[in-house]
Amino acid sequence: MRNFVYIIGSMDDFSSYEELQTAYFENKLGDRNASVFHIQLRESAGTDVLPLRHLATLVGRGMAFGADWCMDGTFGDLLEA
């Protein structure tokens, strides 16, 4: 199993992907408009056509969009946990 974290945050609260990542790693998301989604996938879920990291990104985005996030006006990033 491989573990991933998909983080997403509003461009109103973060000026870059790097700022979003830093806030996550320093545990300083606090009251900022951001969400974290944990993903666990079997290594065998990836294929030559859809590598595991890309599949994890799609799953993370699906989870975020299901929680009323969108791509417009946000920074989103997949991190391997």
TILO-478727 format. One record per residue: residue in one letter; x, y negated, z negated of N, C-alpha, C, O, CB in turn; residue number from 1; chain. Coordinates in nm, 2 decimals. Glycine has a CB too. Example, Ala and Ser with C-alpha at 12.3 -4.5 7.8 and 13.67 -1.06 7.14 Angstrom:
% TILO-478727
r: a | nx: 1.32 | ny: 0.57 | nz: -0.78 | cax: 1.23 | cay: 0.45 | caz: -0.78 | cx: 1.32 | cy: 0.33 | cz: -0.78 | ox: 1.42 | oy: 0.33 | oz: -0.85 | cbx: 1.13 | cby: 0.45 | cbz: -0.90 | k: 1 | c: A
r: s | nx: 1.28 | ny: 0.22 | nz: -0.71 | cax: 1.37 | cay: 0.11 | caz: -0.71 | cx: 1.29 | cy: 0.00 | cz: -0.79 | ox: 1.34 | oy: -0.11 | oz: -0.80 | cbx: 1.41 | cby: 0.06 | cbz: -0.57 | k: 2 | c: A
END
This chain:
% TILO-478727
r: m | nx: 0.08 | ny: 0.12 | nz: 0.00 | cax: 0.00 | cay: 0.00 | caz: 0.00 | cx: 0.09 | cy: -0.12 | cz: 0.00 | ox: 0.19 | oy: -0.13 | oz: -0.06 | cbx: -0.10 | cby: 0.00 | cbz: -0.12 | k: 1 | c: A
r: r | nx: 0.04 | ny: -0.22 | nz: 0.07 | cax: 0.11 | cay: -0.35 | caz: 0.07 | cx: 0.01 | cy: -0.46 | cz: 0.02 | ox: -0.11 | oy: -0.45 | oz: 0.05 | cbx: 0.17 | cby: -0.39 | cbz: 0.21 | k: 2 | c: A
r: n | nx: 0.06 | ny: -0.55 | nz: -0.06 | cax: -0.02 | cay: -0.65 | caz: -0.12 | cx: 0.02 | cy: -0.79 | cz: -0.05 | ox: 0.13 | oy: -0.82 | oz: -0.03 | cbx: 0.00 | cby: -0.66 | cbz: -0.27 | k: 3 | c: A
r: f | nx: -0.09 | ny: -0.86 | nz: -0.03 | cax: -0.08 | cay: -0.99 | caz: 0.03 | cx: -0.17 | cy: -1.09 | cz: -0.05 | ox: -0.26 | oy: -1.05 | oz: -0.12 | cbx: -0.12 | cby: -0.99 | cbz: 0.18 | k: 4 | c: A
r: v | nx: -0.14 | ny: -1.22 | nz: -0.03 | cax: -0.22 | cay: -1.32 | caz: -0.09 | cx: -0.24 | cy: -1.42 | cz: 0.02 | ox: -0.15 | oy: -1.47 | oz: 0.09 | cbx: -0.15 | cby: -1.39 | cbz: -0.22 | k: 5 | c: A
r: y | nx: -0.37 | ny: -1.46 | nz: 0.04 | cax: -0.41 | cay: -1.56 | caz: 0.14 | cx: -0.44 | cy: -1.68 | cz: 0.06 | ox: -0.54 | oy: -1.68 | oz: -0.02 | cbx: -0.52 | cby: -1.52 | cbz: 0.24 | k: 6 | c: A
r: i | nx: -0.37 | ny: -1.79 | nz: 0.08 | cax: -0.40 | cay: -1.92 | caz: 0.01 | cx: -0.45 | cy: -2.02 | cz: 0.11 | ox: -0.41 | oy: -2.02 | oz: 0.22 | cbx: -0.28 | cby: -1.97 | cbz: -0.07 | k: 7 | c: A
r: i | nx: -0.55 | ny: -2.10 | nz: 0.07 | cax: -0.61 | cay: -2.20 | caz: 0.15 | cx: -0.64 | cy: -2.32 | cz: 0.07 | ox: -0.68 | oy: -2.31 | oz: -0.04 | cbx: -0.73 | cby: -2.15 | cbz: 0.22 | k: 8 | c: A
r: g | nx: -0.61 | ny: -2.44 | nz: 0.12 | cax: -0.63 | cay: -2.56 | caz: 0.05 | cx: -0.67 | cy: -2.68 | cz: 0.14 | ox: -0.63 | oy: -2.68 | oz: 0.26 | cbx: -0.51 | cby: -2.60 | cbz: -0.03 | k: 9 | c: A
r: s | nx: -0.74 | ny: -2.77 | nz: 0.09 | cax: -0.78 | cay: -2.89 | caz: 0.17 | cx: -0.67 | cy: -2.99 | cz: 0.20 | ox: -0.58 | oy: -3.01 | oz: 0.12 | cbx: -0.89 | cby: -2.96 | cbz: 0.09 | k: 10 | c: A
r: m | nx: -0.67 | ny: -3.04 | nz: 0.32 | cax: -0.57 | cay: -3.14 | caz: 0.36 | cx: -0.59 | cy: -3.27 | cz: 0.28 | ox: -0.50 | oy: -3.35 | oz: 0.28 | cbx: -0.59 | cby: -3.17 | cbz: 0.51 | k: 11 | c: A
r: d | nx: -0.70 | ny: -3.28 | nz: 0.21 | cax: -0.72 | cay: -3.40 | caz: 0.12 | cx: -0.64 | cy: -3.39 | cz: 0.00 | ox: -0.60 | oy: -3.49 | oz: -0.07 | cbx: -0.87 | cby: -3.41 | cbz: 0.08 | k: 12 | c: A
r: d | nx: -0.60 | ny: -3.26 | nz: -0.04 | cax: -0.53 | cay: -3.24 | caz: -0.16 | cx: -0.38 | cy: -3.19 | cz: -0.14 | ox: -0.30 | oy: -3.20 | oz: -0.23 | cbx: -0.60 | cby: -3.13 | cbz: -0.24 | k: 13 | c: A
r: f | nx: -0.35 | ny: -3.15 | nz: -0.02 | cax: -0.22 | cay: -3.10 | caz: 0.02 | cx: -0.18 | cy: -3.17 | cz: 0.15 | ox: -0.25 | oy: -3.18 | oz: 0.24 | cbx: -0.21 | cby: -2.95 | cbz: 0.03 | k: 14 | c: A
r: s | nx: -0.05 | ny: -3.21 | nz: 0.15 | cax: 0.00 | cay: -3.28 | caz: 0.27 | cx: 0.07 | cy: -3.18 | cz: 0.37 | ox: 0.10 | oy: -3.22 | oz: 0.49 | cbx: 0.10 | cby: -3.39 | cbz: 0.23 | k: 15 | c: A
r: s | nx: 0.09 | ny: -3.06 | nz: 0.33 | cax: 0.16 | cay: -2.96 | caz: 0.42 | cx: 0.14 | cy: -2.82 | cz: 0.37 | ox: 0.10 | oy: -2.80 | oz: 0.25 | cbx: 0.31 | cby: -3.00 | cbz: 0.43 | k: 16 | c: A
r: y | nx: 0.18 | ny: -2.72 | nz: 0.45 | cax: 0.18 | cay: -2.58 | caz: 0.41 | cx: 0.28 | cy: -2.57 | cz: 0.29 | ox: 0.25 | oy: -2.49 | oz: 0.20 | cbx: 0.22 | cby: -2.49 | cbz: 0.53 | k: 17 | c: A
r: e | nx: 0.39 | ny: -2.63 | nz: 0.30 | cax: 0.49 | cay: -2.62 | caz: 0.20 | cx: 0.44 | cy: -2.67 | cz: 0.06 | ox: 0.47 | oy: -2.61 | oz: -0.04 | cbx: 0.62 | cby: -2.70 | cbz: 0.24 | k: 18 | c: A
r: e | nx: 0.37 | ny: -2.78 | nz: 0.06 | cax: 0.31 | cay: -2.83 | caz: -0.06 | cx: 0.21 | cy: -2.73 | cz: -0.12 | ox: 0.21 | oy: -2.71 | oz: -0.24 | cbx: 0.24 | cby: -2.97 | cbz: -0.04 | k: 19 | c: A
r: l | nx: 0.13 | ny: -2.67 | nz: -0.04 | cax: 0.03 | cay: -2.57 | caz: -0.08 | cx: 0.11 | cy: -2.45 | cz: -0.14 | ox: 0.07 | oy: -2.40 | oz: -0.25 | cbx: -0.06 | cby: -2.52 | cbz: 0.04 | k: 20 | c: A
r: q | nx: 0.21 | ny: -2.40 | nz: -0.07 | cax: 0.29 | cay: -2.29 | caz: -0.12 | cx: 0.35 | cy: -2.32 | cz: -0.25 | ox: 0.35 | oy: -2.24 | oz: -0.34 | cbx: 0.39 | cby: -2.24 | cbz: -0.01 | k: 21 | c: A
r: t | nx: 0.42 | ny: -2.43 | nz: -0.26 | cax: 0.48 | cay: -2.47 | caz: -0.38 | cx: 0.39 | cy: -2.48 | cz: -0.50 | ox: 0.42 | oy: -2.43 | oz: -0.61 | cbx: 0.55 | cby: -2.61 | cbz: -0.37 | k: 22 | c: A
r: a | nx: 0.27 | ny: -2.54 | nz: -0.48 | cax: 0.17 | cay: -2.54 | caz: -0.59 | cx: 0.13 | cy: -2.40 | cz: -0.63 | ox: 0.11 | oy: -2.38 | oz: -0.75 | cbx: 0.05 | cby: -2.62 | cbz: -0.54 | k: 23 | c: A
r: y | nx: 0.11 | ny: -2.31 | nz: -0.53 | cax: 0.08 | cay: -2.17 | caz: -0.57 | cx: 0.19 | cy: -2.11 | cz: -0.65 | ox: 0.16 | oy: -2.05 | oz: -0.76 | cbx: 0.05 | cby: -2.09 | cbz: -0.44 | k: 24 | c: A
r: f | nx: 0.31 | ny: -2.12 | nz: -0.60 | cax: 0.42 | cay: -2.05 | caz: -0.67 | cx: 0.45 | cy: -2.11 | cz: -0.81 | ox: 0.50 | oy: -2.04 | oz: -0.90 | cbx: 0.55 | cby: -2.06 | cbz: -0.58 | k: 25 | c: A
r: e | nx: 0.43 | ny: -2.24 | nz: -0.82 | cax: 0.45 | cay: -2.30 | caz: -0.95 | cx: 0.33 | cy: -2.30 | cz: -1.04 | ox: 0.32 | oy: -2.36 | oz: -1.15 | cbx: 0.49 | cby: -2.44 | cbz: -0.93 | k: 26 | c: A
r: n | nx: 0.22 | ny: -2.22 | nz: -0.99 | cax: 0.10 | cay: -2.21 | caz: -1.07 | cx: 0.04 | cy: -2.35 | cz: -1.10 | ox: -0.01 | oy: -2.37 | oz: -1.21 | cbx: 0.12 | cby: -2.13 | cbz: -1.20 | k: 27 | c: A
r: k | nx: 0.04 | ny: -2.44 | nz: -1.00 | cax: -0.01 | cay: -2.57 | caz: -1.02 | cx: -0.12 | cy: -2.61 | cz: -0.92 | ox: -0.14 | oy: -2.72 | oz: -0.88 | cbx: 0.10 | cby: -2.67 | cbz: -1.00 | k: 28 | c: A
r: l | nx: -0.21 | ny: -2.51 | nz: -0.89 | cax: -0.32 | cay: -2.54 | caz: -0.80 | cx: -0.42 | cy: -2.62 | cz: -0.88 | ox: -0.49 | oy: -2.71 | oz: -0.83 | cbx: -0.38 | cby: -2.41 | cbz: -0.74 | k: 29 | c: A
r: g | nx: -0.44 | ny: -2.58 | nz: -1.01 | cax: -0.52 | cay: -2.66 | caz: -1.10 | cx: -0.66 | cy: -2.70 | cz: -1.05 | ox: -0.73 | oy: -2.62 | oz: -1.00 | cbx: -0.45 | cby: -2.78 | cbz: -1.15 | k: 30 | c: A
r: d | nx: -0.68 | ny: -2.83 | nz: -1.05 | cax: -0.81 | cay: -2.89 | caz: -1.01 | cx: -0.81 | cy: -2.93 | cz: -0.86 | ox: -0.90 | oy: -2.98 | oz: -0.81 | cbx: -0.84 | cby: -3.01 | cbz: -1.09 | k: 31 | c: A
r: r | nx: -0.70 | ny: -2.89 | nz: -0.79 | cax: -0.70 | cay: -2.92 | caz: -0.65 | cx: -0.79 | cy: -2.83 | cz: -0.57 | ox: -0.82 | oy: -2.72 | oz: -0.62 | cbx: -0.55 | cby: -2.91 | cbz: -0.60 | k: 32 | c: A
r: n | nx: -0.83 | ny: -2.87 | nz: -0.46 | cax: -0.93 | cay: -2.80 | caz: -0.38 | cx: -0.85 | cy: -2.69 | cz: -0.30 | ox: -0.80 | oy: -2.71 | oz: -0.19 | cbx: -1.01 | cby: -2.89 | cbz: -0.28 | k: 33 | c: A
r: a | nx: -0.85 | ny: -2.57 | nz: -0.36 | cax: -0.77 | cay: -2.46 | caz: -0.31 | cx: -0.83 | cy: -2.33 | cz: -0.36 | ox: -0.90 | oy: -2.32 | oz: -0.46 | cbx: -0.62 | cby: -2.46 | cbz: -0.34 | k: 34 | c: A
r: s | nx: -0.81 | ny: -2.22 | nz: -0.28 | cax: -0.85 | cay: -2.09 | caz: -0.32 | cx: -0.74 | cy: -1.98 | cz: -0.29 | ox: -0.66 | oy: -2.00 | oz: -0.20 | cbx: -0.99 | cby: -2.05 | cbz: -0.25 | k: 35 | c: A
r: v | nx: -0.75 | ny: -1.87 | nz: -0.37 | cax: -0.65 | cay: -1.77 | caz: -0.35 | cx: -0.73 | cy: -1.64 | cz: -0.33 | ox: -0.82 | oy: -1.61 | oz: -0.41 | cbx: -0.55 | cby: -1.76 | cbz: -0.47 | k: 36 | c: A
r: f | nx: -0.69 | ny: -1.56 | nz: -0.23 | cax: -0.76 | cay: -1.43 | caz: -0.20 | cx: -0.65 | cy: -1.32 | cz: -0.20 | ox: -0.55 | oy: -1.33 | oz: -0.13 | cbx: -0.83 | cby: -1.43 | cbz: -0.07 | k: 37 | c: A
r: h | nx: -0.67 | ny: -1.21 | nz: -0.28 | cax: -0.58 | cay: -1.10 | caz: -0.28 | cx: -0.62 | cy: -0.99 | cz: -0.19 | ox: -0.74 | oy: -0.96 | oz: -0.18 | cbx: -0.57 | cby: -1.05 | cbz: -0.43 | k: 38 | c: A
r: i | nx: -0.53 | ny: -0.94 | nz: -0.12 | cax: -0.55 | cay: -0.84 | caz: -0.01 | cx: -0.46 | cy: -0.72 | cz: -0.03 | ox: -0.34 | oy: -0.74 | oz: -0.06 | cbx: -0.54 | cby: -0.90 | cbz: 0.13 | k: 39 | c: A
r: q | nx: -0.51 | ny: -0.60 | nz: -0.03 | cax: -0.43 | cay: -0.48 | caz: -0.04 | cx: -0.46 | cy: -0.39 | cz: 0.08 | ox: -0.58 | oy: -0.35 | oz: 0.10 | cbx: -0.45 | cby: -0.41 | cbz: -0.17 | k: 40 | c: A
r: l | nx: -0.37 | ny: -0.36 | nz: 0.16 | cax: -0.39 | cay: -0.28 | caz: 0.28 | cx: -0.29 | cy: -0.16 | cz: 0.28 | ox: -0.18 | oy: -0.17 | oz: 0.24 | cbx: -0.37 | cby: -0.36 | cbz: 0.41 | k: 41 | c: A
r: r | nx: -0.34 | ny: -0.05 | nz: 0.34 | cax: -0.25 | cay: 0.07 | caz: 0.36 | cx: -0.15 | cy: 0.04 | cz: 0.47 | ox: -0.19 | oy: -0.03 | oz: 0.57 | cbx: -0.33 | cby: 0.20 | cbz: 0.39 | k: 42 | c: A
r: e | nx: -0.03 | ny: 0.08 | nz: 0.45 | cax: 0.07 | cay: 0.06 | caz: 0.56 | cx: 0.02 | cy: 0.11 | cz: 0.69 | ox: 0.05 | oy: 0.06 | oz: 0.80 | cbx: 0.20 | cby: 0.13 | cbz: 0.52 | k: 43 | c: A
r: s | nx: -0.06 | ny: 0.22 | nz: 0.69 | cax: -0.11 | cay: 0.28 | caz: 0.81 | cx: -0.22 | cy: 0.20 | cz: 0.88 | ox: -0.26 | oy: 0.24 | oz: 0.99 | cbx: -0.16 | cby: 0.42 | cbz: 0.78 | k: 44 | c: A
r: a | nx: -0.27 | ny: 0.10 | nz: 0.82 | cax: -0.37 | cay: 0.02 | caz: 0.88 | cx: -0.32 | cy: -0.07 | cz: 1.00 | ox: -0.40 | oy: -0.10 | oz: 1.09 | cbx: -0.43 | cby: -0.08 | cbz: 0.77 | k: 45 | c: A
r: g | nx: -0.19 | ny: -0.09 | nz: 1.00 | cax: -0.13 | cay: -0.17 | caz: 1.11 | cx: -0.11 | cy: -0.08 | cz: 1.23 | ox: -0.09 | oy: 0.04 | oz: 1.22 | cbx: 0.00 | cby: -0.23 | cbz: 1.07 | k: 46 | c: A
r: t | nx: -0.11 | ny: -0.14 | nz: 1.35 | cax: -0.09 | cay: -0.07 | caz: 1.47 | cx: 0.01 | cy: -0.15 | cz: 1.56 | ox: 0.05 | oy: -0.26 | oz: 1.52 | cbx: -0.22 | cby: -0.05 | cbz: 1.55 | k: 47 | c: A
r: d | nx: 0.05 | ny: -0.09 | nz: 1.67 | cax: 0.14 | cay: -0.17 | caz: 1.76 | cx: 0.07 | cy: -0.29 | cz: 1.82 | ox: 0.13 | oy: -0.40 | oz: 1.84 | cbx: 0.18 | cby: -0.08 | cbz: 1.88 | k: 48 | c: A
r: v | nx: -0.06 | ny: -0.28 | nz: 1.84 | cax: -0.14 | cay: -0.39 | caz: 1.89 | cx: -0.17 | cy: -0.50 | cz: 1.78 | ox: -0.17 | oy: -0.62 | oz: 1.81 | cbx: -0.27 | cby: -0.34 | cbz: 1.95 | k: 49 | c: A
r: l | nx: -0.20 | ny: -0.45 | nz: 1.66 | cax: -0.23 | cay: -0.54 | caz: 1.55 | cx: -0.15 | cy: -0.51 | cz: 1.43 | ox: -0.18 | oy: -0.42 | oz: 1.34 | cbx: -0.39 | cby: -0.53 | cbz: 1.51 | k: 50 | c: A
r: p | nx: -0.03 | ny: -0.57 | nz: 1.42 | cax: 0.06 | cay: -0.54 | caz: 1.31 | cx: 0.00 | cy: -0.57 | cz: 1.17 | ox: -0.10 | oy: -0.65 | oz: 1.17 | cbx: 0.19 | cby: -0.62 | cbz: 1.32 | k: 51 | c: A
r: l | nx: 0.04 | ny: -0.51 | nz: 1.07 | cax: -0.02 | cay: -0.52 | caz: 0.94 | cx: -0.03 | cy: -0.66 | cz: 0.89 | ox: -0.13 | oy: -0.70 | oz: 0.83 | cbx: 0.06 | cby: -0.43 | cbz: 0.84 | k: 52 | c: A
r: r | nx: 0.07 | ny: -0.74 | nz: 0.91 | cax: 0.07 | cay: -0.88 | caz: 0.87 | cx: -0.04 | cy: -0.96 | cz: 0.94 | ox: -0.10 | oy: -1.04 | oz: 0.88 | cbx: 0.21 | cby: -0.95 | cbz: 0.89 | k: 53 | c: A
r: h | nx: -0.06 | ny: -0.93 | nz: 1.07 | cax: -0.17 | cay: -1.00 | caz: 1.14 | cx: -0.30 | cy: -0.96 | cz: 1.09 | ox: -0.39 | oy: -1.04 | oz: 1.08 | cbx: -0.15 | cby: -0.98 | cbz: 1.29 | k: 54 | c: A
r: l | nx: -0.32 | ny: -0.83 | nz: 1.07 | cax: -0.44 | cay: -0.78 | caz: 1.01 | cx: -0.47 | cy: -0.84 | cz: 0.88 | ox: -0.59 | oy: -0.88 | oz: 0.85 | cbx: -0.44 | cby: -0.62 | cbz: 1.00 | k: 55 | c: A
r: a | nx: -0.37 | ny: -0.85 | nz: 0.79 | cax: -0.39 | cay: -0.91 | caz: 0.66 | cx: -0.43 | cy: -1.06 | cz: 0.67 | ox: -0.51 | oy: -1.11 | oz: 0.60 | cbx: -0.26 | cby: -0.90 | cbz: 0.58 | k: 56 | c: A
r: t | nx: -0.38 | ny: -1.13 | nz: 0.77 | cax: -0.42 | cay: -1.27 | caz: 0.80 | cx: -0.56 | cy: -1.28 | cz: 0.84 | ox: -0.63 | oy: -1.36 | oz: 0.79 | cbx: -0.33 | cby: -1.33 | cbz: 0.91 | k: 57 | c: A
r: l | nx: -0.61 | ny: -1.19 | nz: 0.92 | cax: -0.75 | cay: -1.19 | caz: 0.97 | cx: -0.84 | cy: -1.16 | cz: 0.85 | ox: -0.94 | oy: -1.22 | oz: 0.83 | cbx: -0.77 | cby: -1.08 | cbz: 1.08 | k: 58 | c: A
r: v | nx: -0.80 | ny: -1.06 | nz: 0.76 | cax: -0.88 | cay: -1.03 | caz: 0.65 | cx: -0.88 | cy: -1.15 | cz: 0.55 | ox: -0.99 | oy: -1.18 | oz: 0.50 | cbx: -0.82 | cby: -0.90 | cbz: 0.57 | k: 59 | c: A
r: g | nx: -0.77 | ny: -1.21 | nz: 0.53 | cax: -0.77 | cay: -1.33 | caz: 0.44 | cx: -0.85 | cy: -1.44 | cz: 0.49 | ox: -0.92 | oy: -1.50 | oz: 0.41 | cbx: -0.62 | cby: -1.38 | cbz: 0.42 | k: 60 | c: A
r: r | nx: -0.85 | ny: -1.47 | nz: 0.62 | cax: -0.93 | cay: -1.57 | caz: 0.68 | cx: -1.08 | cy: -1.54 | cz: 0.66 | ox: -1.16 | oy: -1.62 | oz: 0.63 | cbx: -0.89 | cby: -1.60 | cbz: 0.82 | k: 61 | c: A
r: g | nx: -1.11 | ny: -1.41 | nz: 0.69 | cax: -1.25 | cay: -1.37 | caz: 0.67 | cx: -1.30 | cy: -1.39 | cz: 0.53 | ox: -1.41 | oy: -1.43 | oz: 0.51 | cbx: -1.26 | cby: -1.22 | cbz: 0.71 | k: 62 | c: A
r: m | nx: -1.21 | ny: -1.35 | nz: 0.44 | cax: -1.25 | cay: -1.37 | caz: 0.30 | cx: -1.27 | cy: -1.52 | cz: 0.27 | ox: -1.37 | oy: -1.56 | oz: 0.20 | cbx: -1.15 | cby: -1.31 | cbz: 0.20 | k: 63 | c: A
r: a | nx: -1.18 | ny: -1.60 | nz: 0.32 | cax: -1.19 | cay: -1.75 | caz: 0.29 | cx: -1.32 | cy: -1.81 | cz: 0.36 | ox: -1.39 | oy: -1.88 | oz: 0.30 | cbx: -1.07 | cby: -1.82 | cbz: 0.35 | k: 64 | c: A
r: f | nx: -1.34 | ny: -1.77 | nz: 0.49 | cax: -1.45 | cay: -1.82 | caz: 0.56 | cx: -1.58 | cy: -1.77 | cz: 0.50 | ox: -1.68 | oy: -1.85 | oz: 0.50 | cbx: -1.45 | cby: -1.78 | cbz: 0.71 | k: 65 | c: A
r: g | nx: -1.58 | ny: -1.65 | nz: 0.44 | cax: -1.70 | cay: -1.60 | caz: 0.37 | cx: -1.73 | cy: -1.68 | cz: 0.24 | ox: -1.84 | oy: -1.67 | oz: 0.19 | cbx: -1.68 | cby: -1.45 | cbz: 0.34 | k: 66 | c: A
r: a | nx: -1.62 | ny: -1.75 | nz: 0.19 | cax: -1.64 | cay: -1.83 | caz: 0.07 | cx: -1.65 | cy: -1.98 | cz: 0.11 | ox: -1.62 | oy: -2.06 | oz: 0.03 | cbx: -1.52 | cby: -1.81 | cbz: -0.02 | k: 67 | c: A
r: d | nx: -1.70 | ny: -2.00 | nz: 0.23 | cax: -1.74 | cay: -2.14 | caz: 0.28 | cx: -1.62 | cy: -2.22 | cz: 0.31 | ox: -1.63 | oy: -2.35 | oz: 0.32 | cbx: -1.82 | cby: -2.20 | cbz: 0.18 | k: 68 | c: A
r: w | nx: -1.50 | ny: -2.17 | nz: 0.33 | cax: -1.39 | cay: -2.24 | caz: 0.39 | cx: -1.40 | cy: -2.24 | cz: 0.54 | ox: -1.47 | oy: -2.16 | oz: 0.60 | cbx: -1.25 | cby: -2.19 | cbz: 0.34 | k: 69 | c: A
r: c | nx: -1.32 | ny: -2.33 | nz: 0.60 | cax: -1.31 | cay: -2.34 | caz: 0.75 | cx: -1.17 | cy: -2.37 | cz: 0.79 | ox: -1.09 | oy: -2.41 | oz: 0.70 | cbx: -1.42 | cby: -2.43 | cbz: 0.81 | k: 70 | c: A
r: m | nx: -1.14 | ny: -2.36 | nz: 0.91 | cax: -1.00 | cay: -2.40 | caz: 0.96 | cx: -0.98 | cy: -2.55 | cz: 0.97 | ox: -0.87 | oy: -2.60 | oz: 0.95 | cbx: -0.97 | cby: -2.33 | cbz: 1.09 | k: 71 | c: A
r: d | nx: -1.09 | ny: -2.62 | nz: 0.99 | cax: -1.08 | cay: -2.77 | caz: 1.01 | cx: -1.04 | cy: -2.83 | cz: 0.87 | ox: -1.11 | oy: -2.81 | oz: 0.77 | cbx: -1.20 | cby: -2.83 | cbz: 1.07 | k: 72 | c: A
r: g | nx: -0.94 | ny: -2.91 | nz: 0.87 | cax: -0.91 | cay: -2.99 | caz: 0.75 | cx: -0.85 | cy: -2.91 | cz: 0.64 | ox: -0.85 | oy: -2.95 | oz: 0.52 | cbx: -1.03 | cby: -3.05 | cbz: 0.70 | k: 73 | c: A
r: t | nx: -0.79 | ny: -2.79 | nz: 0.67 | cax: -0.73 | cay: -2.71 | caz: 0.57 | cx: -0.59 | cy: -2.66 | cz: 0.61 | ox: -0.56 | oy: -2.66 | oz: 0.73 | cbx: -0.82 | cby: -2.59 | cbz: 0.54 | k: 74 | c: A
r: f | nx: -0.51 | ny: -2.62 | nz: 0.51 | cax: -0.39 | cay: -2.54 | caz: 0.53 | cx: -0.42 | cy: -2.41 | cz: 0.48 | ox: -0.47 | oy: -2.39 | oz: 0.37 | cbx: -0.26 | cby: -2.61 | cbz: 0.46 | k: 75 | c: A
r: g | nx: -0.38 | ny: -2.30 | nz: 0.55 | cax: -0.40 | cay: -2.17 | caz: 0.50 | cx: -0.27 | cy: -2.09 | cz: 0.53 | ox: -0.21 | oy: -2.11 | oz: 0.64 | cbx: -0.52 | cby: -2.10 | cbz: 0.56 | k: 76 | c: A
r: d | nx: -0.23 | ny: -2.00 | nz: 0.44 | cax: -0.11 | cay: -1.92 | caz: 0.46 | cx: -0.12 | cy: -1.79 | cz: 0.40 | ox: -0.18 | oy: -1.77 | oz: 0.29 | cbx: 0.01 | cby: -2.00 | cbz: 0.41 | k: 77 | c: A
r: l | nx: -0.06 | ny: -1.69 | nz: 0.46 | cax: -0.05 | cay: -1.56 | caz: 0.41 | cx: 0.09 | cy: -1.53 | cz: 0.35 | ox: 0.19 | oy: -1.56 | oz: 0.41 | cbx: -0.08 | cby: -1.45 | cbz: 0.52 | k: 78 | c: A
r: l | nx: 0.09 | ny: -1.48 | nz: 0.22 | cax: 0.21 | cay: -1.45 | caz: 0.15 | cx: 0.21 | cy: -1.31 | cz: 0.12 | ox: 0.11 | oy: -1.25 | oz: 0.09 | cbx: 0.23 | cby: -1.54 | cbz: 0.03 | k: 79 | c: A
r: e | nx: 0.33 | ny: -1.24 | nz: 0.12 | cax: 0.33 | cay: -1.10 | caz: 0.08 | cx: 0.36 | cy: -1.10 | cz: -0.07 | ox: 0.46 | oy: -1.17 | oz: -0.11 | cbx: 0.44 | cby: -1.02 | cbz: 0.16 | k: 80 | c: A
r: a | nx: 0.28 | ny: -1.03 | nz: -0.14 | cax: 0.29 | cay: -1.03 | caz: -0.29 | cx: 0.39 | cy: -0.92 | cz: -0.33 | ox: 0.41 | oy: -0.90 | oz: -0.45 | cbx: 0.16 | cby: -1.01 | cbz: -0.36 | k: 81 | c: A
END
